[in-house]
Amino acid sequence: MKKVIIFILSISILISLCSCANVQHGNSVESTNQEPSSSINRGSKNLNSGKQTRYEINVFYLGMKYEDLMKLDLYNSEDEITGNNVINDDEGSWDYGNKVVWTQNLCCLFDKDNTIYKITVNGDIPTSFGLKVGDTVDTINKLYGTYDYKYDYSWGEVVEYYVDSYYLDICIKDNQVSLWSISKYKNDYNGNIQSHQIPEESKPDMEADTKSDIKSDALNRMLIAIKYNDLETFKQLVLPEGIFVVRTFVSGNGARGKDIIMNVEPNKIGEDITYDVKDEIPIEMVFLFKQSCETDIKNIAEEELTDANIDLNRVSSTTDIWDFCGNAVSKLNNKEWNPHLININENKFILYEGGDVDCTGIGGWAIFEKKNDKFYLTGVFDLR
């Protein structure tokens, strides 16, 4: 079986450069078994044509069942299957036993339910914006603008965009596109999208008297809940009336997604601590505060901004959000992309994960307000 895979890999370095790297587990020309280091740079995307709405590439599409694919007559077509394998190199790997299907120009990865969750292109097939293998980084920037995530590897990098309800990954080597893919999951997906078990040493003491530092207690509970996907702990930070949730885009004229203003009650929060948006990707807390979750709260820089307050009850449009966030960021001493703890007054503070020299407020915002001697999460802003 490995000989078949190695033969296919000799045709391209498709799997070795992107998440498909998990398929060969070190048998490729360039191994990516190392963990990528990820950074976030959610700036303005200049989407100068319509939406990237391709959930399918030729006859293949995300969610396609393996059995349905096998029913198709693809002989002598551009989609003829040239390889059909099962990942069996490492029994301890999360994708062990998953199917992989190859054509001359792409590969499809299947999950445990035998449905396609990722399609990776290394041939001449362009994205719906016209990006293709061999294009330069300048072309990526012109078509898609600033990435949402970036993953650094020894061979190059992967830039990732959230588009509608899937992820577009673009692998870059030597300043050129080496391949691109669409996926249901982020590039660092490892097969585990279920709730994590919080280590005992990390669990917040729900019964402890934390009145002496109720701000740190609330912040710590939120970040631990997000990091370990503990929905019940997260809900304890939410008042019965819910969270005021906003997502808005700095550019794109609606091509990147629609502006969202909604109130989410505790029982409406998704099991992965998400806020669902109809026909678009959900608003994900782990996406907004990934760096904060890996940072000791004692090391998050604090700043006092008593003149940058916002009343969530009086917000009437996303313009109000942009005005507040832009004004707040303009007053920060450090505008690099980092977690920032902004103290408004004794009854309100903000965790801002972002940084923006243009002072547009790009990033994630978590608004905490004190009610009955306890801080609750009352607002979440996702500015892109």
C-alpha positions in Angstrom: 0.0 0.0 0.0 2.8 2.4 0.9 4.4 1.9 -2.5 1.2 3.0 -4.2 1.1 6.1 -2.0 4.7 6.9 -2.6 4.2 6.6 -6.3 1.3 9.0 -6.2 3.3 11.4 -4.1 6.0 11.4 -6.7 3.5 13.1 -9.0 3.1 16.0 -6.6 3.9 17.3 -3.1 0.2 17.9 -2.5 -0.2 16.1 0.7 3.1 17.1 2.2 2.4 20.8 2.0 -1.1 21.1 3.5 -3.3 19.2 5.9 -3.1 16.3 3.5 0.3 15.9 5.0 -1.3 13.7 7.6 -2.0 11.1 4.9 1.5 10.0 4.3 2.9 10.4 7.8 6.4 11.2 6.8 6.6 9.3 3.4 6.5 12.5 1.4 9.3 14.5 -0.2 8.9 17.1 2.5 7.5 16.0 5.9 5.3 18.3 7.9 5.0 16.1 11.0 6.2 19.1 13.0 3.5 21.2 14.7 2.9 24.4 12.8 3.2 27.7 14.6 0.1 29.8 13.9 -0.4 33.5 13.9 -3.4 35.6 13.3 -3.6 38.7 11.1 -7.3 39.4 10.5 -7.2 42.5 8.4 -9.1 43.9 5.5 -9.8 41.5 2.6 -10.3 43.3 -0.7 -12.7 40.9 -2.3 -13.0 42.5 -5.8 -15.4 39.9 -7.3 -18.3 37.9 -6.0 -18.3 35.4 -3.1 -16.1 32.3 -3.1 -19.1 30.1 -3.2 -17.6 26.8 -4.6 -18.2 24.1 -2.1 -17.5 21.7 -5.0 -14.6 21.2 -7.4 -15.6 19.5 -10.6 -17.7 16.5 -9.5 -16.3 16.5 -6.0 -17.9 18.4 -3.1 -17.6 18.8 0.6 -19.9 16.3 2.3 -20.0 13.9 -0.6 -20.4 10.3 0.4 -17.7 7.8 -0.7 -20.3 5.4 -1.9 -21.9 8.1 -4.1 -18.5 8.9 -5.6 -17.9 5.3 -6.4 -21.1 5.2 -8.4 -19.9 7.8 -10.9 -18.4 6.7 -14.2 -15.2 8.9 -14.3 -13.1 6.7 -16.7 -11.2 8.7 -19.3 -12.4 12.0 -17.8 -10.4 14.8 -16.1 -11.8 13.5 -12.8 -10.7 9.9 -13.3 -9.6 8.4 -10.0 -5.9 7.5 -10.1 -5.6 6.4 -6.5 -7.9 5.0 -3.9 -6.3 4.3 -0.5 -6.8 3.9 3.2 -4.5 5.6 5.7 -2.9 2.8 7.6 0.6 4.0 8.4 0.2 5.0 12.0 -2.5 3.3 14.1 -2.3 6.1 16.7 -3.1 8.8 14.2 -6.5 10.5 14.4 -7.0 9.8 10.6 -6.1 6.2 10.8 -8.5 4.2 8.6 -9.8 7.2 6.7 -10.0 7.0 2.9 -8.1 9.1 0.4 -9.1 9.4 -3.2 -6.8 11.0 -5.9 -7.2 12.3 -9.4 -4.5 13.8 -11.6 -5.2 17.3 -10.2 -6.6 16.9 -6.6 -7.1 14.6 -3.6 -10.1 14.2 -1.4 -9.9 13.3 2.3 -12.7 11.4 3.9 -13.7 11.5 7.6 -14.8 8.6 9.8 -18.3 8.8 8.3 -16.9 8.3 4.8 -17.8 11.9 3.6 -15.4 14.3 2.0 -14.2 17.0 4.5 -11.3 18.4 2.5 -10.4 18.7 -1.2 -6.9 19.8 -2.1 -5.9 21.0 -5.6 -2.4 20.8 -7.0 -3.3 21.0 -10.7 -4.6 23.6 -13.1 -8.0 24.0 -11.4 -8.5 27.6 -10.2 -10.5 28.9 -7.3 -13.7 30.8 -8.2 -11.8 34.0 -7.9 -9.3 32.7 -10.4 -6.4 31.9 -8.1 -4.3 28.9 -9.3 -1.2 27.0 -8.5 1.9 29.0 -9.5 0.4 32.4 -8.8 2.3 34.8 -6.5 1.6 36.1 -3.1 0.7 39.4 -4.6 -2.1 37.8 -6.6 -3.4 36.2 -3.4 -3.5 39.6 -1.7 -5.2 41.2 -4.6 -7.9 38.6 -4.8 -8.5 37.8 -1.1 -6.8 40.5 1.0 -5.4 39.7 4.4 -5.6 36.2 5.7 -7.5 35.1 8.8 -4.9 32.7 10.0 -1.3 31.8 9.0 0.5 28.5 9.7 4.3 28.5 9.4 6.2 25.4 8.4 9.8 24.7 7.6 9.0 24.6 3.8 6.8 27.7 3.7 3.4 28.7 5.0 -0.3 28.2 4.7 -2.7 31.2 4.8 -6.3 30.5 5.7 -9.5 32.4 4.9 -13.0 32.0 6.4 -15.3 32.1 3.4 -19.0 31.5 3.8 -19.3 28.3 5.7 -15.9 26.6 4.9 -12.2 27.3 5.0 -9.9 28.2 2.1 -6.3 27.2 2.6 -3.5 28.4 0.3 -0.1 26.8 0.6 2.8 29.1 -0.3 6.3 28.0 -1.1 9.0 30.2 -2.6 6.5 33.1 -2.8 4.1 31.0 -5.1 0.9 29.1 -4.6 1.9 25.4 -4.5 -1.7 24.2 -3.9 -5.0 25.3 -2.4 -7.9 23.5 -0.7 -11.4 23.9 0.7 -12.3 22.2 4.0 -15.0 21.9 6.6 -12.3 22.4 9.3 -9.3 24.6 10.0 -5.9 23.7 8.8 -4.8 22.5 12.2 -7.8 20.2 12.6 -6.8 17.0 14.3 -10.0 15.0 14.3 -11.2 16.1 17.7 -14.1 18.5 17.6 -15.8 17.1 20.7 -15.6 18.6 24.1 -12.2 18.3 25.8 -11.8 17.2 29.4 -10.4 20.0 31.5 -7.3 18.9 33.5 -7.9 19.0 37.2 -5.2 21.6 37.8 -6.8 23.9 35.2 -10.4 23.7 36.5 -11.7 27.0 38.1 -13.0 26.5 41.7 -16.7 27.2 41.2 -17.3 27.4 45.0 -14.3 29.5 45.9 -14.7 33.0 47.4 -13.2 35.1 44.6 -14.7 38.5 45.5 -11.1 39.7 46.0 -10.4 39.3 42.3 -13.7 38.6 40.5 -12.4 40.2 37.3 -9.6 37.6 37.0 -12.0 34.9 38.0 -14.4 35.7 35.2 -11.7 36.1 32.6 -10.0 32.8 33.6 -13.3 30.9 33.5 -14.1 32.1 30.0 -10.6 31.3 28.6 -10.5 27.8 30.3 -14.1 27.1 29.0 -13.0 28.1 25.4 -9.7 26.2 25.5 -11.3 23.0 26.7 -14.6 23.4 25.0 -16.6 23.3 28.3 -19.9 24.7 27.4 -21.4 24.4 30.9 -18.7 26.4 32.5 -19.0 29.0 29.7 -22.8 29.3 30.3 -22.2 30.2 33.9 -20.7 33.5 32.7 -23.8 34.4 30.7 -26.9 36.1 32.1 -30.3 34.7 31.3 -31.0 37.5 28.9 -28.0 36.4 26.8 -25.0 37.8 25.0 -25.0 40.8 22.6 -23.1 39.3 19.6 -21.8 41.3 16.6 -19.9 40.3 13.5 -18.9 43.0 11.0 -16.4 43.4 8.1 -14.2 46.4 7.5 -14.3 45.9 3.7 -15.6 43.8 0.9 -19.0 45.5 0.3 -20.9 42.5 1.6 -18.8 40.0 -0.5 -17.1 38.6 2.6 -20.2 38.1 4.6 -23.2 39.9 6.1 -23.1 42.1 9.2 -24.6 40.4 12.2 -26.2 41.9 15.3 -28.0 39.5 17.5 -28.7 38.5 21.1 -27.8 34.9 22.0 -29.5 33.3 25.0 -27.5 30.7 27.0 -29.5 27.7 25.6 -28.8 29.0 22.0 -25.0 28.8 22.3 -23.5 26.0 20.1 -21.9 23.0 21.8 -18.5 24.2 20.5 -19.1 27.6 22.1 -20.2 29.1 18.9 -23.0 31.5 17.8 -24.8 30.1 14.7 -25.4 32.4 11.7 -27.8 31.2 9.1 -26.1 30.3 5.8 -22.7 31.4 7.0 -19.9 30.1 9.2 -20.7 30.5 12.9 -19.0 33.0 15.2 -16.4 30.9 17.1 -15.0 32.0 20.5 -11.9 29.8 20.0 -11.2 31.7 16.7 -11.5 35.1 18.4 -9.5 34.3 21.5 -7.0 31.6 20.5 -3.9 33.5 21.6 -5.6 34.5 24.9 -6.4 30.9 25.7 -2.6 30.1 25.5 -1.6 33.1 27.6 -1.4 33.3 31.4 -3.8 36.0 32.3 -1.2 37.5 34.6 0.8 38.2 31.5 -1.9 40.0 29.6 -1.1 43.7 29.6 -3.7 46.0 31.2 -4.6 49.5 30.2 -7.1 52.0 31.6 -9.4 53.6 29.1 -12.0 55.3 31.1 -13.1 57.5 28.2 -13.8 54.6 25.8 -17.0 53.3 27.2 -19.9 51.6 25.3 -23.5 51.0 26.3 -24.6 47.8 24.6 -28.3 48.7 25.2 -27.8 51.7 22.9 -26.0 50.2 20.0 -28.1 50.6 16.9 -25.8 49.6 14.1 -22.4 48.1 13.3 -21.2 51.7 12.8 -21.5 52.2 16.5 -19.3 49.2 17.1 -16.6 50.3 14.6 -16.6 53.8 16.2 -16.1 52.4 19.7 -13.5 49.8 18.8 -11.5 52.1 16.6 -11.5 54.8 19.2 -10.4 52.3 21.9 -7.6 50.8 19.8 -6.3 54.3 18.9 -5.8 54.9 22.7 -3.8 51.7 23.3 -0.1 52.1 23.9 0.7 48.8 22.2 -1.1 48.1 18.9 0.6 44.9 18.1 -1.5 41.7 17.7 -1.8 40.5 21.3 -4.4 40.0 24.0 -5.2 43.3 25.7 -7.1 43.8 29.0 -8.9 47.2 28.8 -10.4 48.5 32.1 -13.3 50.9 31.4 -14.4 51.4 35.0 -14.9 49.3 38.2 -18.0 47.7 36.6 -16.8 47.0 33.1 -13.7 45.6 31.4 -12.9 44.2 28.0 -10.6 41.4 26.6 -9.5 42.5 23.2 -7.4 40.1 21.1 -6.1 42.0 18.2 -3.9 44.8 17.1 -4.2 47.3 14.4 -2.0 50.2 13.4 -4.8 51.7 11.4 -7.1 51.7 14.5 -10.0 49.9 12.9 -10.4 47.5 15.8 -9.9 44.3 13.9 -10.0 41.3 16.2 -12.1 39.7 18.9 -13.7 41.7 21.7 -15.3 40.2 24.9 -17.2 42.7 27.1 -17.6 41.9 30.8 -20.0 43.8 33.1 -20.5 43.4 36.8 -24.0 42.4 38.0 -24.6 41.5 41.7 -20.9 41.5 42.6 -20.0 39.2 39.8 -18.7 39.8 36.3 -20.7 38.3 33.3 -19.9 38.1 29.7 -22.4 40.5 28.1 -21.0 41.2 24.6 -18.8 39.6 21.9 -17.6 41.5 18.8 -16.0 39.8 15.8 -14.4 42.5 13.6 -12.8 41.4 10.4 
